Amino acid sequence: MGTHPGRRSILARAADIVWPPRSLLSDRIVDRPGAIEAPLWAELRFLARPLCAACGFPFETAAEDGALCGACTAEAPGFATARAALVYDDHARKLVLDLKRGGRRDGLKVFAGWMARAGAEALTEADLIAPTPLHWTRLLERRFNQSAWLAEAISRASGKPLAVDLLTRRRRRKSQEGLTASQRRRNVEGVFAMNPPAGRVAGRIVVLIDDVFTTGATAEACAKALLRAKAAKVHVLTLARVVRPVDVSI
Ligand SMILES: [Zn+2]
């Protein structure tokens, strides 16, 4: 955020000359930025149908279109759908951490392509693309919001307008690390608020972008804030999704 695109591309091109592109999953040199060597590419676990129609949880056996998982049957989420490109495993974890802690941008275009495919239905009907916000204190520490980078790349890939400041964090939440699903929900409750003017989302379909869907607590809190501001529908689209609770180690 905040970097002039023209200036960035010149810097990026200069960087390519000095440092050859490296694989997103290893340190090996590859032919172009954002590439992954074939053996590692084959190990990526892309999420595919059958999925829970609401939260996108993958079913092990065939299921009818529109089938819901146990959790969504018990309590329908506020968001209409959540979709993710990858299962959050060791490879996905490296991609996410390089992006979020390392500020590595050379995978963004590739990630946006994967995510656009996973969220094709949501993006088709979308009016706006919005990132999950970071609290400004965290933004100052880190100087970027990886969700905003992903949202920007998806906006470019889909042609749908980006609203980068649609949501804001009212307070900084404690880290979600080591919390159970219900603790995570409580931890993010009331954290997200609409940035005025709320009229920006009234009657519109919003696709909310984040790096990882863990328990869905953050997605749910953001969706609620958008729905309170009269959004017609909220979809969630992430790069990766935790599939078993034991995978949680962000
Ligand atoms: Zn579900």
Residues whose N, C-alpha, C, O or C-beta is under 5 A from the ligand:
A	BS01	ZN	C52 A54 C55 G56 F57 C69 C72
